[in-house]
Amino acid sequence: MDIKEIQNLIKFVAKSGASEVKLEMDDVKITIKTGSDSPETTIIQAAPMQAAPQMVAPAPVAQPTATEPAPSASAPAEDNSKFVTIKSPIIGTFYRRPSPDKPLFVEVGKEIKAGDTVCIIEAMKLFNEIESEVSGKIVKILVDDSSPVEFDQPLFLVDPS
């Protein structure tokens, strides 16, 4: 099971409203618990002749939320509360284009639709396309190209109007 399948499973469980889901396959056991303020996912993968490694990570929030004012200096006339934030669903390296010789996925002022790829985040040599869950116009890009990002870190501000 790859990271994309796990992310999709987490999103599905979060949307379904289930409080706990356990999935056991040949060499992988996944438990996803929600219903508390801190949903968590436990993934245990058995490796032959080794102790089973364990990874615990918070489940990503399925819907984007209204943004909080960015700590960086922004135009005083701007009201960030009307914008929607696209956040990083994983830890990794943020890229604004699919490869160095290709055009940028999005730029400030560009109209996007739900499902459009807005960036790529590389995690453990896997390139994960990050798709927008909202339609609107990109107002601000909050992360520099090729820089590390944390889970739930704001990446873009989108004006949904």
C-alpha positions in Angstrom: 0.0 0.0 0.0 1.5 3.3 -1.0 1.3 6.8 0.6 -1.4 8.0 -1.9 -3.7 5.1 -1.0 -3.2 5.7 2.7 -3.9 9.5 2.3 -7.1 8.6 0.3 -8.2 6.2 3.0 -7.6 8.8 5.7 -9.7 11.4 3.7 -12.5 8.8 3.2 -12.6 7.9 6.8 -12.7 11.6 7.9 -15.6 12.3 5.5 -17.5 9.2 6.4 -17.8 10.1 10.1 -16.6 6.7 11.3 -14.9 6.8 14.6 -12.5 3.9 14.0 -11.4 1.8 11.0 -9.0 -1.1 11.1 -7.5 -2.5 8.0 -5.2 -5.6 8.0 -3.5 -6.9 4.8 -0.6 -9.3 4.3 2.2 -7.2 5.9 0.4 -3.9 6.8 -2.0 -3.1 9.6 -3.6 0.3 9.6 -5.9 1.8 12.3 -7.5 5.1 11.8 -9.3 6.7 14.8 -11.3 9.9 14.7 -14.0 11.5 16.9 -11.6 13.2 19.3 -9.9 16.6 18.8 -6.8 14.9 17.7 -7.6 12.2 15.1 -4.6 9.9 14.6 -3.5 7.2 12.2 -1.4 4.2 13.2 0.4 2.3 10.5 2.3 -0.8 11.4 4.2 -2.7 8.7 5.8 -6.0 9.5 9.3 -6.5 8.1 10.8 -10.0 8.0 13.3 -10.7 10.9 12.9 -7.1 12.4 10.8 -5.5 15.0 7.7 -3.9 13.4 8.2 -0.2 12.7 5.4 2.0 13.8 4.4 5.4 12.5 1.8 7.6 14.2 0.6 10.7 12.3 -2.4 13.0 12.6 -5.0 12.4 9.9 -5.3 15.4 7.5 -8.4 17.5 7.8 -10.7 16.7 4.9 -12.1 20.3 4.3 -10.0 23.4 4.1 -10.7 26.0 6.8 -10.7 29.7 6.8 -7.2 31.1 7.2 -5.8 32.8 10.2 -3.8 36.0 9.6 -0.4 35.1 8.4 2.4 35.9 10.8 4.5 37.4 7.9 4.0 41.0 7.0 1.0 41.4 4.7 -0.8 44.4 3.2 -2.7 46.1 6.1 -5.8 46.6 3.9 -6.0 42.8 3.2 -8.6 40.9 5.2 -7.3 37.3 5.3 -10.4 35.9 7.0 -12.3 35.8 3.7 -9.7 33.5 2.1 -9.4 29.8 2.2 -6.1 28.2 3.0 -4.7 25.2 1.2 -2.5 23.3 3.7 0.1 20.7 3.3 -1.3 17.2 4.0 2.2 15.8 4.6 5.7 16.6 5.6 8.2 17.0 2.7 9.7 19.4 0.2 7.4 21.8 -1.6 7.7 22.3 -5.4 5.7 24.7 -7.6 6.4 22.9 -10.8 6.4 19.2 -12.0 10.1 19.5 -13.1 12.6 22.3 -13.6 11.9 22.8 -17.3 8.0 22.8 -16.9 5.8 25.8 -16.1 4.5 26.5 -12.6 1.3 24.8 -11.5 -0.2 28.1 -10.2 0.7 31.7 -9.8 -0.8 34.6 -7.9 -4.0 35.7 -9.7 -4.6 32.3 -11.4 -8.1 30.9 -11.3 -8.3 27.3 -10.0 -11.0 24.7 -9.7 -11.5 21.9 -7.1 -9.2 19.0 -8.2 -6.6 21.2 -9.9 -3.0 20.3 -9.0 -1.5 23.3 -7.2 1.9 21.9 -6.2 4.0 18.8 -5.5 5.3 17.7 -2.1 8.2 15.2 -2.2 8.3 12.8 0.8 10.7 9.9 0.9 11.4 10.1 -2.9 7.7 10.0 -3.6 6.2 13.0 -5.4 2.7 13.7 -4.2 0.5 16.0 -6.3 -1.5 18.3 -4.0 -4.9 19.1 -5.4 -7.1 22.0 -4.5 -10.3 21.2 -2.7 -11.8 24.6 -3.5 -12.4 26.8 -6.5 -11.3 30.4 -6.7 -8.3 32.6 -7.3 -4.8 32.2 -5.9 -4.2 35.3 -3.7 -0.9 34.5 -2.1 1.7 31.7 -2.2 3.0 31.3 1.4 6.0 28.9 0.7 9.1 29.3 -1.4 9.9 26.8 -4.1 12.1 23.8 -3.0 11.6 24.6 0.7 10.7 22.1 3.4 7.1 22.1 4.7 5.4 20.6 7.8 2.1 18.8 8.1 -0.8 21.2 8.1 1.4 24.2 7.1 -0.4 26.8 5.0 0.7 26.8 1.4 -1.7 29.0 -0.5 -4.4 31.5 0.2 -7.4 31.2 -2.2 -10.2 33.8 -2.7 -13.3 31.5 -3.2 -15.6 34.4 -4.4 
